[in-house]
Amino acid sequence: MKPAAFRYHAPKTVDEAVAVLAAVAAEDGRVLAGGQSLVPTMAFRLAKPGHLVDINGVAALNRLEVSGGKLVIGACVRHAAFHRPVCDGPLGKLLSDVVHHIAHYPIRNRGTFCGSLAHADPASEWCAVLVALDGEVVAKSARGERVIAARDFFRGIMTTALRDDELLIEARLPLPPADARCGFYEFSRRAGDYAMAMALGLYRLDGGKMTDVRLAVGGAEVNPRRIAAAEKALLGAVPGDAAFRAAAAAATAAVDPMEDAITDAEYRRDLVLAVTRRALERAA
Ligand SMILES: Cc1cc2nc3c(=O)[nH]c(=O)nc-3n(C[C@H](O)[C@H](O)[C@H](O)COP(=O)(O)OP(=O)(O)OC[C@H]3O[C@@H](n4cnc5c(N)ncnc54)[C@H](O)[C@@H]3O)c2cc1C
């Protein structure tokens, strides 16, 4: 099928983009970033936006830099930018580990980090990263700018705190300390498929015991989230099989898995057990 008719807008500045959005939001005006999720849904007529606001010509949205202890990722930064570490320390390496799990090479060349956040697919790797690191996003509209913390941003399957007239201009990821250990693991049926479950673990060592622990699970529930019970199981423990198994069991007990035609909750719980343990093993 072909998409339904729409009007195309190509602003050159952020102010122009938010002015257009303010004018067309009520007529289902949508931001077009990489188009890797929006265009297929338009082709199937699952989405029929009246207006597309294409932000690809807004040069200011290509910003990718470390500022104030955070990695700042502008709205037009593509997944492929992370194929190699974009910053020193564990974050650069973590992001380049994670990006290879996202779709396929051509999709990574167009799709954007911030587009993934705005789209909020439960199985998005970048959404899990934002949550695990307690990142934030900046939303801008003609009314002004606001910063939204990761924990307040995701509101359900493909639903976020963004308002219809807001442009997500950048995401910010705090840089973990240089001695942080990070591990990511996901399970999908084939390389490039959406994950059925993923986990991201981070910790530091203090006297041989784990401190500053973070453990997030994605793909299993409607949104990724940090699992407090699993973090508690790791905190103060010596990294190793016993602690990792205890954390994985805690994560498994804590999740409320999604079900679909081919995957029941019990199977997804089992995946959470496996991906959590393996993510922690990778961190170690
Ligand atoms: C075959 C296939 C496999 C895929 N596999 C994966 C995968 O494994 N993991 C994964 O995470 N993704 C996967 N994707 C999706 C891909 O990563 C998309 O690039 C991503 O979901 C959306 O980014 P985009 O820049 O293409 O956004 P678009 O498609 O342009 O937009 C998506 C939605 O977000 C909104 N939006 C985009 N940017 C902004 C912004 N700055 N401000 C406000 N709203 C905005 C749009 O209006 C639209 O509603 C896959 C896609 C395909 C086609």
The ligand as an SDF file (V2000), in Angstrom:
LIG
                    3D

 53 58  0  0  0  0  0  0  0  0999 V2000
   13.0850   -4.2730   10.1460 C   0  0  0  0  0  0  0  0  0  0  0  0
   13.2630   -3.3500   11.3150 C   0  0  0  0  0  0  0  0  0  0  0  0
   13.8870   -3.8320   12.4430 C   0  0  0  0  0  0  0  0  0  0  0  0
   14.0530   -2.9830   13.5570 C   0  0  0  0  0  0  0  0  0  0  0  0
   14.6790   -3.4920   14.6770 N   0  0  0  0  0  0  0  0  0  0  0  0
   14.8290   -2.6910   15.7450 C   0  0  0  0  0  0  0  0  0  0  0  0
   15.4770   -3.1650   16.9220 C   0  0  0  0  0  0  0  0  0  0  0  0
   15.9390   -4.3150   16.9960 O   0  0  0  0  0  0  0  0  0  0  0  0
   15.5830   -2.3260   17.9750 N   0  0  0  0  0  0  0  0  0  0  0  0
   15.0920   -1.0350   17.9160 C   0  0  0  0  0  0  0  0  0  0  0  0
   15.2030   -0.3070   18.9150 O   0  0  0  0  0  0  0  0  0  0  0  0
   14.5170   -0.5620   16.8130 N   0  0  0  0  0  0  0  0  0  0  0  0
   14.3680   -1.3440   15.7320 C   0  0  0  0  0  0  0  0  0  0  0  0
   13.7750   -0.8380   14.6180 N   0  0  0  0  0  0  0  0  0  0  0  0
   13.2880    0.5650   14.6230 C   0  0  0  0  0  0  0  0  0  0  0  0
   14.4030    1.5410   14.2790 C   0  0  0  0  0  0  0  0  0  0  0  0
   15.4070    1.4930   15.2630 O   0  0  0  0  0  0  0  0  0  0  0  0
   13.8880    2.9810   14.1860 C   0  0  0  0  0  0  0  0  0  0  0  0
   14.9780    3.7040   13.6600 O   0  0  0  0  0  0  0  0  0  0  0  0
   13.4650    3.6460   15.4720 C   0  0  0  0  0  0  0  0  0  0  0  0
   12.4440    2.9300   16.1310 O   0  0  0  0  0  0  0  0  0  0  0  0
   12.8210    5.0180   15.2400 C   0  0  0  0  0  0  0  0  0  0  0  0
   13.7630    5.9500   14.8850 O   0  0  0  0  0  0  0  0  0  0  0  0
   13.5580    6.8330   13.5990 P   0  0  0  0  0  0  0  0  0  0  0  0
   14.5690    7.9140   13.6970 O   0  0  0  0  0  0  0  0  0  0  0  0
   13.5770    5.9840   12.4030 O   0  0  0  0  0  0  0  0  0  0  0  0
   12.1030    7.4960   13.8710 O   0  0  0  0  0  0  0  0  0  0  0  0
   10.8730    7.7360   12.8820 P   0  0  0  0  0  0  0  0  0  0  0  0
   10.4730    6.4660   12.2430 O   0  0  0  0  0  0  0  0  0  0  0  0
   11.1330    8.9050   12.0200 O   0  0  0  0  0  0  0  0  0  0  0  0
    9.7660    8.1710   13.9770 O   0  0  0  0  0  0  0  0  0  0  0  0
    9.2180    7.2210   14.8880 C   0  0  0  0  0  0  0  0  0  0  0  0
    8.1830    7.9440   15.7730 C   0  0  0  0  0  0  0  0  0  0  0  0
    8.8400    8.8210   16.6850 O   0  0  0  0  0  0  0  0  0  0  0  0
    8.4790   10.1850   16.4480 C   0  0  0  0  0  0  0  0  0  0  0  0
    9.6990   10.9730   16.5290 N   0  0  0  0  0  0  0  0  0  0  0  0
   10.8990   10.6800   15.9560 C   0  0  0  0  0  0  0  0  0  0  0  0
   11.8220   11.5810   16.3200 N   0  0  0  0  0  0  0  0  0  0  0  0
   11.1940   12.4650   17.1330 C   0  0  0  0  0  0  0  0  0  0  0  0
   11.6260   13.6220   17.8300 C   0  0  0  0  0  0  0  0  0  0  0  0
   12.8920   14.0300   17.7700 N   0  0  0  0  0  0  0  0  0  0  0  0
   10.7230   14.3010   18.5780 N   0  0  0  0  0  0  0  0  0  0  0  0
    9.4200   13.8750   18.6550 C   0  0  0  0  0  0  0  0  0  0  0  0
    8.9670   12.7740   18.0290 N   0  0  0  0  0  0  0  0  0  0  0  0
    9.8320   12.0830   17.2670 C   0  0  0  0  0  0  0  0  0  0  0  0
    7.8480   10.1970   15.0470 C   0  0  0  0  0  0  0  0  0  0  0  0
    6.9130   11.2360   14.9010 O   0  0  0  0  0  0  0  0  0  0  0  0
    7.2010    8.8280   14.9910 C   0  0  0  0  0  0  0  0  0  0  0  0
    5.9640    8.8340   15.6540 O   0  0  0  0  0  0  0  0  0  0  0  0
   13.6010   -1.6390   13.4990 C   0  0  0  0  0  0  0  0  0  0  0  0
   12.9870   -1.1490   12.3360 C   0  0  0  0  0  0  0  0  0  0  0  0
   12.8210   -1.9900   11.2440 C   0  0  0  0  0  0  0  0  0  0  0  0
   12.1660   -1.4310    9.9990 C   0  0  0  0  0  0  0  0  0  0  0  0
  1  2  1  0
  2  3  1  0
  2 52  2  0
  3  4  2  0
  4  5  1  0
  4 50  1  0
  5  6  2  0
  6  7  1  0
  6 13  1  0
  7  8  2  0
  7  9  1  0
  9 10  1  0
 10 11  2  0
 10 12  1  0
 12 13  2  0
 13 14  1  0
 14 15  1  0
 14 50  1  0
 15 16  1  0
 16 17  1  0
 16 18  1  0
 18 19  1  0
 18 20  1  0
 20 21  1  0
 20 22  1  0
 22 23  1  0
 23 24  1  0
 24 25  2  0
 24 26  1  0
 24 27  1  0
 27 28  1  0
 28 29  2  0
 28 30  1  0
 28 31  1  0
 31 32  1  0
 32 33  1  0
 33 34  1  0
 33 48  1  0
 34 35  1  0
 35 36  1  0
 35 46  1  0
 36 37  1  0
 36 45  1  0
 37 38  2  0
 38 39  1  0
 39 40  1  0
 39 45  2  0
 40 41  1  0
 40 42  2  0
 42 43  1  0
 43 44  2  0
 44 45  1  0
 46 47  1  0
 46 48  1  0
 48 49  1  0
 50 51  2  0
 51 52  1  0
 52 53  1  0
M  END
$$$$
